[in-house]
Amino acid sequence: MTDHVTYEQPLNERVRTFLRLEHLFDAEDHYLVNSGEWDSRACLSLLLDIIDMLGRSDVKTELIKEMERHALTLASLKNNPGVDLQRLTLILDDINQHLEVLRDPACQPGQLLRQDELVTSIKQRSSIPGGSCNFDLPAYHHWLQRPVIERNKDLEKWREDFLVIKRSIRLALHMIRNSANPVMEKAVNGFFQKPIEGNVSCQMIRVILPAGSALFPEISGGKHRFTVRFLEQSSTDERPVQTRESIEFELHCCIL
């Protein structure tokens, strides 16, 4: 349990896609360490969601562009006397290693899973509510009854096909998140707005609140400005409303 809660808002489609994939990878990691039938179901369902996302956008190309941009930005800092050259070199080497794998024509993330007969049959039924019942997919039901070691061996094989995407996204998001200089701000009557400088490429807004806060932020933004409204919701059956209090919060503008 941490002492704070972080709310993130991407300001472009590329980072939005990366965050959604990170969410899916984190959930998949969670279910894989458990041994029940429903954990295996959840893990495979998440892998299918990842395939679907990769099919709707060229994530590999977007990752290459993002990594190349990071490498160019960091390389320009080499002659800065205040930079830790050894650490900078290690980061650049890490980026270039990921780029080398991503640029390889043989790198086709998800291809193994798309060619798997069992996975294909499950995917065809996944759009139907309850479509993966044992009477709909007896082969799936049979697979789920196998020992957990065997199920996890298959799941590890399938997720290995996404490993380069997973690692690259985590590296890219790590660098974006750590590009911010945290500042304390105040939202008067629960409202805060800030312009974005024209020569700055802000990729993500992060708002940090204490873990016990009764409020949550609604963040929106574009190229020129962003706003944060702090809302409270006394009950789930009521609509959230903007607080009238003035709220101090930690703000991160990620500009790498």
NUMIBA-816599 format. One line per 8 residues: number of its first residue (from 1); their letters; for each residue x, y, z of N, C-alpha, C. Coordinates in Angstrom, 1 decimal. Example, Ala and Ser with C-alpha at 12.3 -4.5 7.8 and 13.67 -1.06 7.14 Angstrom:
2
1	as	13.2:-5.7:7.8:12.3:-4.5:7.8:13.2:-3.3:7.8 | 12.8:-2.2:7.1:13.7:-1.1:7.1:12.9:0.0:7.9;
***
This chain:
256
1	mtdhvtye	0.9:-1.2:0.0:0.0:0.0:0.0:0.9:1.2:0.0 | 0.7:2.1:-1.0:1.5:3.3:-1.0:0.7:4.5:-0.3 | 1.4:5.6:-0.1:0.8:6.7:0.6:0.3:7.7:-0.3 | 0.2:7.4:-1.6:-0.3:8.3:-2.6:-1.0:7.5:-3.7 | -1.8:8.3:-4.5:-2.4:7.7:-5.7:-2.0:8.6:-6.9 | -1.6:8.0:-8.0:-1.2:8.7:-9.2:-2.3:8.6:-10.3 | -2.7:9.7:-10.8:-3.6:9.7:-11.9:-2.9:10.2:-13.2 | -3.0:9.5:-14.3:-2.3:9.9:-15.5:-3.2:10.2:-16.6;
9	qplnervr	-2.8:11.2:-17.4:-3.6:11.5:-18.6:-2.7:11.7:-19.8 | -2.7:10.8:-20.8:-1.9:11.0:-22.0:-2.4:12.1:-22.9 | -1.5:12.8:-23.5:-1.9:13.9:-24.4:-1.7:13.6:-25.9 | -1.4:12.4:-26.2:-1.4:12.0:-27.6:-1.8:10.6:-27.8 | -2.1:10.2:-29.0:-2.6:8.8:-29.2:-1.5:7.7:-29.0 | -0.3:8.1:-29.3:0.8:7.1:-29.1:0.9:6.7:-27.6 | 1.0:7.7:-26.7:1.1:7.4:-25.3:-0.1:6.7:-24.8 | -1.3:7.1:-25.3:-2.5:6.5:-24.9:-2.5:5.0:-25.2;
17	tflrlehl	-2.0:4.6:-26.3:-1.9:3.2:-26.7:-0.9:2.5:-25.8 | 0.2:3.1:-25.5:1.2:2.5:-24.7:0.7:2.3:-23.3 | -0.1:3.2:-22.7:-0.6:3.1:-21.4:-1.6:1.9:-21.3 | -2.4:1.8:-22.4:-3.4:0.7:-22.4:-2.7:-0.6:-22.5 | -1.7:-0.7:-23.3:-1.0:-2.0:-23.3:-0.3:-2.3:-22.0 | 0.3:-1.3:-21.4:0.9:-1.5:-20.1:-0.1:-2.0:-19.1 | -1.3:-1.5:-19.1:-2.3:-2.0:-18.2:-2.6:-3.4:-18.5 | -2.7:-3.8:-19.7:-3.0:-5.2:-20.1:-1.8:-6.1:-19.6;
25	fdaedhyl	-0.6:-5.7:-19.9:0.5:-6.5:-19.5:0.6:-6.7:-17.9 | 0.3:-5.6:-17.2:0.3:-5.7:-15.7:-0.7:-6.7:-15.2 | -1.9:-6.6:-15.8:-3.0:-7.5:-15.4:-2.6:-8.9:-15.7 | -2.0:-9.1:-16.9:-1.6:-10.5:-17.3:-0.6:-11.1:-16.3 | 0.4:-10.2:-15.9:1.4:-10.7:-14.9:0.7:-11.1:-13.6 | -0.3:-10.4:-13.2:-1.0:-10.7:-12.0:-1.7:-12.1:-12.0 | -2.4:-12.3:-13.1:-3.1:-13.6:-13.2:-2.2:-14.8:-13.4 | -1.1:-14.6:-14.1:-0.2:-15.7:-14.4:0.4:-16.4:-13.2;
33	vnsgewds	0.6:-15.6:-12.1:1.2:-16.2:-10.9:0.3:-17.0:-10.1 | -1.0:-17.0:-10.4:-2.0:-17.8:-9.7:-2.3:-19.0:-10.5 | -2.9:-20.0:-9.8:-3.0:-21.4:-10.4:-4.4:-21.8:-10.8 | -5.4:-21.0:-10.5:-6.8:-21.5:-10.8:-7.2:-21.5:-12.3 | -8.2:-22.2:-12.6:-8.8:-22.2:-13.9:-9.2:-20.8:-14.4 | -9.8:-20.0:-13.4:-10.2:-18.7:-13.8:-9.1:-17.7:-14.0 | -8.0:-18.0:-13.3:-6.8:-17.2:-13.6:-6.2:-17.4:-15.0 | -6.2:-18.7:-15.4:-5.7:-19.0:-16.7:-6.7:-18.4:-17.8;
41	raclslll	-8.0:-18.5:-17.5:-8.9:-17.9:-18.4:-8.7:-16.4:-18.6 | -8.5:-15.7:-17.4:-8.3:-14.2:-17.4:-7.0:-13.9:-18.2 | -5.9:-14.7:-17.9:-4.6:-14.5:-18.6:-4.7:-14.6:-20.1 | -5.4:-15.6:-20.5:-5.6:-15.8:-22.0:-6.4:-14.7:-22.6 | -7.5:-14.3:-21.9:-8.3:-13.3:-22.4:-7.6:-12.0:-22.5 | -6.6:-11.7:-21.6:-5.8:-10.5:-21.7:-4.9:-10.6:-22.9 | -4.3:-11.8:-23.2:-3.5:-11.9:-24.3:-4.2:-11.7:-25.6 | -5.5:-12.1:-25.6:-6.3:-11.8:-26.8:-6.6:-10.3:-27.0;
49	diidmlgr	-6.8:-9.6:-25.9:-6.9:-8.2:-25.9:-5.7:-7.5:-26.5 | -4.5:-8.0:-26.1:-3.2:-7.5:-26.6:-3.1:-7.7:-28.1 | -3.5:-8.9:-28.5:-3.4:-9.1:-30.0:-4.3:-8.1:-30.7 | -5.5:-7.9:-30.1:-6.5:-7.0:-30.8:-5.9:-5.6:-30.9 | -5.3:-5.1:-29.8:-4.7:-3.8:-29.8:-3.6:-3.7:-30.8 | -2.7:-4.7:-30.9:-1.6:-4.7:-31.9:-2.2:-4.8:-33.3 | -3.3:-5.4:-33.5:-3.9:-5.4:-34.8:-4.6:-4.1:-35.3 | -5.0:-3.3:-34.3:-5.6:-2.0:-34.6:-4.7:-0.9:-34.8;
57	sdvkteli	-3.5:-1.0:-34.4:-2.5:0.1:-34.6:-1.1:-0.5:-34.8 | -0.2:0.1:-35.5:1.1:-0.4:-35.7:2.0:0.0:-34.6 | 1.8:-0.8:-33.5:2.5:-0.5:-32.2:4.0:-0.6:-32.4 | 4.5:-1.6:-33.2:6.0:-1.7:-33.4:6.6:-0.5:-34.0 | 5.9:0.1:-35.0:6.4:1.3:-35.7:6.4:2.5:-34.8 | 5.3:2.6:-34.0:5.2:3.7:-33.0:6.3:3.6:-32.0 | 6.6:2.4:-31.5:7.6:2.2:-30.5:9.0:2.6:-31.1 | 9.3:2.2:-32.3:10.5:2.6:-33.0:10.7:4.1:-33.1;
65	kemerhal	9.6:4.8:-33.5:9.6:6.2:-33.6:9.9:6.9:-32.2 | 9.2:6.3:-31.2:9.4:6.9:-29.8:10.8:6.7:-29.3 | 11.3:5.4:-29.5:12.7:5.1:-29.0:13.7:6.0:-29.8 | 13.5:6.2:-31.1:14.4:7.0:-31.9:14.4:8.4:-31.4 | 13.2:8.9:-31.0:13.1:10.3:-30.5:13.8:10.4:-29.2 | 13.6:9.4:-28.3:14.3:9.5:-27.0:15.8:9.4:-27.2 | 16.3:8.6:-28.1:17.7:8.4:-28.3:18.3:9.8:-28.8 | 17.6:10.4:-29.7:18.1:11.7:-30.3:18.2:12.8:-29.2;
73	tlaslknn	17.1:12.8:-28.3:17.1:13.8:-27.3:18.2:13.6:-26.3 | 18.4:12.3:-25.9:19.4:12.0:-24.9:20.8:12.2:-25.5 | 21.0:11.9:-26.7:22.4:12.0:-27.3:22.8:13.5:-27.4 | 21.8:14.4:-27.5:22.1:15.8:-27.5:22.6:16.3:-26.1 | 22.4:15.5:-25.1:22.9:15.9:-23.7:24.3:15.5:-23.4 | 24.9:14.8:-24.3:26.3:14.2:-24.0:27.3:15.3:-23.7 | 27.2:16.5:-24.3:28.2:17.5:-24.0:27.8:18.5:-22.9 | 26.7:18.1:-22.2:26.2:18.9:-21.1:27.1:18.6:-19.8;
81	pgvdlqrl	27.8:19.5:-19.3:28.7:19.2:-18.1:28.0:18.7:-16.9 | 26.7:18.9:-16.8:26.0:18.5:-15.6:25.4:17.1:-15.7 | 25.6:16.4:-16.8:25.0:15.1:-17.1:26.0:14.0:-16.6 | 25.4:13.0:-16.0:26.1:11.8:-15.6:26.3:11.0:-16.9 | 27.5:11.1:-17.5:27.8:10.5:-18.8:27.7:8.9:-18.8 | 28.1:8.3:-17.7:28.1:6.9:-17.6:26.6:6.4:-17.6 | 25.8:7.0:-16.8:24.4:6.6:-16.7:23.7:6.9:-18.1 | 24.0:8.0:-18.7:23.4:8.4:-20.0:23.8:7.3:-21.0;
89	tlilddin	25.1:6.9:-21.0:25.5:5.9:-22.0:24.8:4.6:-21.8 | 24.5:4.2:-20.5:23.8:2.9:-20.2:22.4:3.0:-20.7 | 21.7:4.2:-20.6:20.4:4.3:-21.0:20.3:4.3:-22.5 | 21.2:5.0:-23.2:21.3:4.9:-24.7:21.5:3.5:-25.2 | 22.4:2.8:-24.5:22.7:1.4:-24.9:21.4:0.6:-24.8 | 20.7:0.8:-23.7:19.4:0.0:-23.5:18.4:0.3:-24.6 | 18.3:1.6:-25.0:17.4:2.0:-26.0:17.8:1.4:-27.4 | 19.1:1.5:-27.7:19.5:0.9:-29.0:19.4:-0.6:-29.0;
97	qhlevlrd	19.5:-1.3:-27.9:19.3:-2.7:-27.9:17.8:-3.0:-28.3 | 16.9:-2.3:-27.7:15.5:-2.5:-28.0:15.2:-2.1:-29.4 | 15.8:-1.1:-29.9:15.6:-0.7:-31.3:16.1:-1.8:-32.3 | 17.2:-2.4:-32.0:17.8:-3.4:-32.8:16.8:-4.6:-33.0 | 16.2:-5.0:-31.9:15.2:-6.1:-31.9:14.0:-5.7:-32.7 | 13.5:-4.5:-32.4:12.2:-4.0:-33.1:12.4:-3.8:-34.6 | 13.6:-3.4:-35.0:13.8:-3.1:-36.4:14.0:-4.4:-37.2 | 14.2:-5.5:-36.6:14.5:-6.8:-37.2:13.2:-7.2:-38.0;
105	pacqpgql	13.2:-7.4:-39.3:12.0:-7.9:-40.0:11.4:-9.1:-39.5 | 12.2:-10.0:-38.8:11.7:-11.2:-38.2:10.8:-11.0:-36.9 | 10.9:-9.7:-36.4:10.2:-9.4:-35.2:8.7:-9.1:-35.6 | 7.8:-10.1:-35.3:6.4:-10.0:-35.6:5.6:-10.4:-34.4 | 5.5:-9.5:-33.4:4.9:-9.8:-32.1:3.4:-10.3:-32.3 | 3.1:-11.4:-31.6:1.8:-11.9:-31.7:1.5:-12.9:-32.7 | 2.5:-13.1:-33.6:2.3:-14.1:-34.8:2.1:-15.5:-34.3 | 2.8:-15.9:-33.3:2.7:-17.3:-32.7:1.3:-17.5:-32.2;
113	lrqdelvt	0.8:-16.5:-31.5:-0.6:-16.7:-30.9:-1.7:-16.7:-32.0 | -1.5:-15.9:-33.0:-2.5:-15.8:-34.1:-2.5:-17.1:-34.9 | -1.4:-17.9:-34.9:-1.4:-19.1:-35.6:-1.8:-20.4:-34.8 | -2.1:-20.1:-33.5:-2.4:-21.3:-32.6:-3.9:-21.6:-32.8 | -4.1:-22.9:-33.0:-5.5:-23.4:-33.4:-6.5:-23.2:-32.2 | -6.0:-23.5:-31.0:-6.9:-23.4:-29.8:-7.2:-21.9:-29.5 | -6.2:-21.1:-29.6:-6.4:-19.7:-29.3:-7.3:-19.0:-30.4 | -7.2:-19.5:-31.6:-8.0:-18.9:-32.7:-9.5:-19.3:-32.4;
121	sikqrssi	-9.7:-20.5:-32.0:-11.1:-20.9:-31.7:-11.7:-20.2:-30.6 | -10.9:-19.8:-29.6:-11.3:-19.1:-28.4:-11.6:-17.6:-28.8 | -10.8:-17.1:-29.6:-10.9:-15.7:-30.1:-12.2:-15.5:-30.9 | -12.6:-16.6:-31.7:-13.8:-16.5:-32.5:-15.0:-16.5:-31.7 | -15.0:-17.0:-30.5:-16.1:-17.0:-29.6:-16.1:-15.9:-28.6 | -15.0:-15.1:-28.5:-14.8:-14.2:-27.4:-15.8:-13.0:-27.5 | -16.4:-12.7:-28.7:-17.3:-11.6:-28.8:-18.7:-12.0:-28.3 | -18.9:-13.3:-28.1:-20.3:-13.7:-27.6:-20.3:-13.8:-26.1;
129	pggscnfd	-21.2:-13.1:-25.4:-21.2:-13.2:-23.9:-21.3:-14.7:-23.5 | -20.4:-15.1:-22.7:-20.4:-16.5:-22.2:-20.0:-17.5:-23.3 | -19.4:-17.0:-24.4:-19.1:-17.8:-25.5:-18.0:-18.9:-25.3 | -17.3:-18.8:-24.2:-16.3:-19.8:-23.9:-16.7:-20.8:-22.9 | -18.0:-21.0:-22.8:-18.5:-22.1:-21.9:-18.0:-23.5:-22.3 | -18.0:-24.4:-21.4:-17.4:-25.7:-21.8:-18.1:-26.4:-22.9 | -19.5:-26.2:-23.1:-20.2:-26.8:-24.2:-19.9:-26.2:-25.5 | -19.5:-24.9:-25.5:-19.1:-24.2:-26.7:-17.7:-24.6:-27.2;
137	lpayhhwl	-16.8:-24.7:-26.2:-15.4:-25.0:-26.6:-14.9:-26.1:-25.7 | -15.2:-27.3:-26.0:-14.7:-28.5:-25.2:-13.2:-28.6:-25.2 | -12.6:-28.2:-26.3:-11.1:-28.2:-26.4:-10.5:-27.3:-25.3 | -11.1:-26.1:-25.2:-10.7:-25.1:-24.2:-10.9:-25.7:-22.8 | -12.1:-26.3:-22.6:-12.4:-26.8:-21.3:-11.4:-27.9:-20.9 | -11.0:-28.7:-21.9:-10.0:-29.8:-21.7:-8.7:-29.2:-21.3 | -8.3:-28.1:-22.0:-7.0:-27.4:-21.7:-7.0:-26.9:-20.3 | -8.1:-26.3:-19.9:-8.2:-25.7:-18.5:-8.1:-26.8:-17.4;
145	qrpviern	-8.4:-28.0:-17.7:-8.3:-29.1:-16.7:-6.9:-29.7:-16.6 | -6.0:-29.3:-17.5:-4.7:-29.8:-17.4:-3.9:-29.2:-16.2 | -2.9:-29.9:-15.7:-2.1:-29.4:-14.6:-1.7:-27.9:-14.8 | -1.6:-27.2:-13.8:-1.2:-25.7:-13.9:0.1:-25.6:-14.5 | 1.0:-26.5:-14.2:2.4:-26.4:-14.8:2.3:-26.4:-16.4 | 1.4:-27.3:-16.9:1.3:-27.4:-18.3:0.6:-26.2:-18.9 | -0.4:-25.7:-18.2:-1.1:-24.5:-18.7:-0.2:-23.3:-18.7 | 0.6:-23.1:-17.7:1.5:-22.0:-17.6:2.6:-22.1:-18.6;
153	kdlekwre	3.0:-23.3:-18.9:4.0:-23.5:-20.0:3.5:-22.9:-21.3 | 2.2:-23.2:-21.6:1.6:-22.7:-22.9:1.5:-21.2:-22.8 | 1.0:-20.6:-21.6:0.9:-19.2:-21.5:2.2:-18.5:-21.6 | 3.2:-19.1:-21.0:4.6:-18.4:-21.1:5.1:-18.4:-22.5 | 4.8:-19.5:-23.2:5.2:-19.5:-24.7:4.5:-18.4:-25.5 | 3.2:-18.3:-25.2:2.4:-17.3:-26.0:2.8:-15.9:-25.6 | 3.0:-15.6:-24.3:3.4:-14.2:-23.9:4.8:-13.9:-24.3 | 5.7:-14.9:-24.4:7.0:-14.6:-24.9:7.0:-13.9:-26.2;
161	dflvikrs	6.0:-14.2:-27.0:5.9:-13.6:-28.3:5.7:-12.1:-28.3 | 5.2:-11.6:-27.1:5.0:-10.1:-26.9:6.1:-9.5:-26.1 | 7.1:-10.2:-25.7:8.1:-9.7:-24.8:8.8:-8.4:-25.2 | 9.1:-8.4:-26.5:9.8:-7.2:-27.0:8.9:-5.9:-26.9 | 7.6:-6.1:-27.2:6.7:-5.0:-27.1:6.5:-4.6:-25.6 | 6.4:-5.6:-24.7:6.2:-5.3:-23.3:7.4:-4.5:-22.7 | 8.6:-5.0:-23.0:9.8:-4.4:-22.5:10.0:-3.0:-23.1 | 9.7:-2.8:-24.3:9.9:-1.5:-25.0:9.0:-0.5:-24.5;
169	irlalhmi	7.7:-0.9:-24.3:6.7:0.0:-23.8:7.1:0.4:-22.3 | 7.5:-0.5:-21.5:7.9:-0.1:-20.2:9.1:0.8:-20.1 | 10.0:0.6:-21.0:11.2:1.5:-21.1:10.7:2.9:-21.5 | 9.9:2.9:-22.6:9.5:4.2:-23.1:8.7:5.0:-22.1 | 7.7:4.3:-21.4:6.9:5.0:-20.4:7.7:5.4:-19.2 | 8.7:4.6:-18.8:9.6:4.9:-17.7:10.3:6.2:-18.0 | 10.8:6.4:-19.2:11.6:7.6:-19.5:10.6:8.8:-19.6 | 9.4:8.6:-20.1:8.5:9.7:-20.2:8.1:10.2:-18.8;
177	rnsanpvm	7.8:9.2:-17.9:7.4:9.6:-16.5:8.5:10.3:-15.8 | 9.7:9.9:-16.0:10.9:10.4:-15.3:11.4:11.7:-15.9 | 10.7:12.2:-17.0:11.2:13.4:-17.6:10.6:14.7:-16.9 | 9.7:14.5:-15.9:9.0:15.6:-15.3:9.8:16.1:-14.1 | 9.6:17.4:-13.9:10.0:18.1:-12.7:8.8:18.3:-11.8 | 8.6:17.5:-10.7:7.4:17.6:-9.9:7.3:19.0:-9.2 | 6.1:19.5:-9.2:5.8:20.8:-8.6:4.5:20.7:-7.8 | 4.4:21.5:-6.8:3.2:21.6:-6.0:2.3:22.7:-6.6;
185	ekavngff	1.0:22.4:-6.8:0.1:23.4:-7.4:-1.2:23.5:-6.5 | -2.0:24.5:-6.8:-3.2:24.6:-6.0:-4.4:24.8:-7.0 | -5.4:24.0:-6.9:-6.6:24.1:-7.7:-7.7:24.9:-6.9 | -7.9:26.1:-7.3:-8.8:27.0:-6.6:-10.3:26.6:-6.9 | -11.1:26.3:-5.9:-12.4:25.8:-6.1:-12.4:24.5:-6.9 | -11.4:23.7:-6.7:-11.3:22.5:-7.4:-11.0:22.6:-8.9 | -10.5:23.7:-9.4:-10.2:23.9:-10.8:-8.8:24.4:-11.0 | -8.1:23.8:-12.0:-6.7:24.2:-12.3:-6.5:24.2:-13.8;
193	qkpiegnv	-5.9:25.2:-14.3:-5.6:25.2:-15.8:-4.2:25.8:-16.0 | -3.5:25.2:-17.0:-2.1:25.7:-17.2:-1.9:25.6:-18.7 | -1.2:26.6:-19.3:-0.9:26.6:-20.7:0.4:25.7:-20.9 | 0.5:25.1:-22.1:1.7:24.4:-22.5:2.5:25.2:-23.5 | 3.7:25.4:-23.2:4.6:26.3:-24.0:4.6:25.7:-25.5 | 4.7:26.6:-26.4:4.6:26.2:-27.8:5.8:25.3:-28.3 | 6.9:25.5:-27.6:8.1:24.7:-28.0:8.3:23.5:-27.2 | 7.3:23.1:-26.4:7.4:22.0:-25.5:6.5:20.9:-26.0;
201	scqmirvi	6.9:19.6:-26.0:6.1:18.5:-26.4:5.7:17.8:-25.1 | 4.6:18.1:-24.5:4.1:17.5:-23.3:3.3:16.2:-23.7 | 3.8:15.1:-23.2:3.2:13.8:-23.6:2.2:13.3:-22.6 | 2.4:13.6:-21.3:1.5:13.1:-20.3:1.5:14.0:-19.1 | 0.3:14.1:-18.5:0.1:14.8:-17.2:-0.1:13.8:-16.1 | 0.5:14.0:-15.0:0.4:13.1:-13.8:0.0:14.0:-12.6 | -1.0:13.6:-11.9:-1.5:14.3:-10.7:-1.4:13.3:-9.6 | -0.7:13.7:-8.5:-0.5:12.9:-7.3:-1.3:13.4:-6.1;
209	lpagsalf	-2.1:12.5:-5.5:-2.9:12.9:-4.4:-2.6:11.9:-3.2 | -2.8:12.3:-2.0:-2.7:11.4:-0.9:-3.6:10.2:-1.0 | -3.2:9.0:-0.5:-4.0:7.8:-0.7:-5.4:7.9:-0.1 | -5.5:8.7:1.0:-6.8:8.8:1.6:-7.7:9.9:1.2 | -7.3:10.5:0.1:-8.1:11.7:-0.4:-9.5:11.3:-0.8 | -10.5:12.1:-0.5:-11.9:11.8:-0.9:-12.2:12.4:-2.3 | -11.1:13.0:-3.0:-11.3:13.5:-4.3:-10.5:12.8:-5.3 | -10.9:13.0:-6.6:-10.1:12.4:-7.7:-10.1:13.5:-8.8;
217	peisggkh	-9.1:13.5:-9.6:-9.0:14.5:-10.7:-9.6:14.0:-12.0 | -10.2:14.9:-12.7:-10.6:14.7:-14.1:-9.7:15.6:-15.0 | -8.8:15.0:-15.8:-7.8:15.7:-16.5:-8.1:15.7:-18.0 | -8.0:16.8:-18.6:-8.2:16.9:-20.1:-7.1:17.9:-20.6 | -6.8:17.7:-21.9:-5.8:18.6:-22.4:-5.5:18.4:-23.9 | -4.8:19.3:-24.5:-4.4:19.2:-25.9:-3.0:19.8:-26.0 | -2.7:20.3:-27.2:-1.4:20.9:-27.5:-1.1:22.2:-26.8 | -2.1:22.9:-26.4:-1.9:24.3:-25.9:-2.1:24.5:-24.5;
225	rftvrfle	-2.9:23.6:-23.9:-3.2:23.8:-22.4:-3.8:22.5:-21.9 | -3.9:22.4:-20.6:-4.6:21.3:-19.9:-5.3:21.8:-18.7 | -6.3:21.1:-18.3:-7.1:21.5:-17.1:-7.3:20.3:-16.2 | -7.4:20.6:-14.9:-7.6:19.5:-13.9:-8.8:20.0:-13.1 | -9.8:19.2:-13.0:-11.0:19.4:-12.1:-11.0:18.3:-11.1 | -11.1:18.7:-9.8:-11.2:17.8:-8.7:-12.6:17.5:-8.4 | -13.0:16.2:-8.4:-14.3:15.8:-8.2:-14.5:15.0:-6.9 | -15.7:15.0:-6.4:-16.0:14.2:-5.3:-17.3:13.4:-5.6;
233	qsstderp	-17.4:12.2:-5.1:-18.6:11.3:-5.3:-18.9:10.6:-4.0 | -19.9:11.1:-3.4:-20.3:10.6:-2.1:-20.8:9.1:-2.1 | -21.4:8.8:-3.3:-21.9:7.4:-3.5:-21.8:7.1:-4.9 | -21.7:5.8:-5.2:-21.5:5.4:-6.6:-22.8:5.6:-7.4 | -24.0:5.7:-6.8:-25.2:5.9:-7.5:-25.5:7.4:-7.8 | -24.5:8.3:-7.4:-24.6:9.7:-7.7:-23.6:10.2:-8.6 | -23.8:11.2:-9.4:-22.8:11.7:-10.3:-21.8:12.5:-9.6 | -20.5:12.4:-10.0:-19.4:13.2:-9.4:-19.7:14.7:-9.6;
241	vqtresie	-19.3:15.5:-8.6:-19.4:16.9:-8.7:-18.1:17.6:-8.4 | -17.9:18.7:-8.9:-16.6:19.4:-8.7:-16.6:20.0:-7.3 | -15.5:19.8:-6.5:-15.5:20.3:-5.2:-15.3:21.8:-5.2 | -15.7:22.4:-4.1:-15.6:23.9:-3.9:-14.4:24.2:-3.1 | -13.7:23.2:-2.7:-12.5:23.5:-1.9:-11.3:23.8:-2.8 | -10.3:24.4:-2.2:-9.0:24.6:-2.9:-8.1:23.5:-2.5 | -7.6:22.8:-3.5:-6.8:21.6:-3.4:-5.4:21.7:-3.8 | -4.5:21.4:-2.9:-3.0:21.3:-3.2:-2.7:19.9:-3.7;
249	felhccil	-1.9:19.9:-4.8:-1.6:18.6:-5.4:-0.2:18.6:-6.0 | 0.3:17.5:-6.3:1.6:17.4:-6.9:1.4:17.2:-8.4 | 2.0:17.9:-9.2:1.8:17.9:-10.7:3.1:17.5:-11.4 | 3.0:16.6:-12.3:4.1:16.2:-13.2:3.7:16.5:-14.7 | 4.4:17.3:-15.4:4.3:17.5:-16.8:5.4:16.8:-17.5 | 5.1:15.7:-18.1:6.1:14.8:-18.7:6.4:15.3:-20.2 | 7.6:15.9:-20.4:7.9:16.6:-21.6:8.9:16.0:-22.5 | 9.4:14.7:-22.2:10.4:14.1:-23.1:9.8:13.8:-24.4;
***
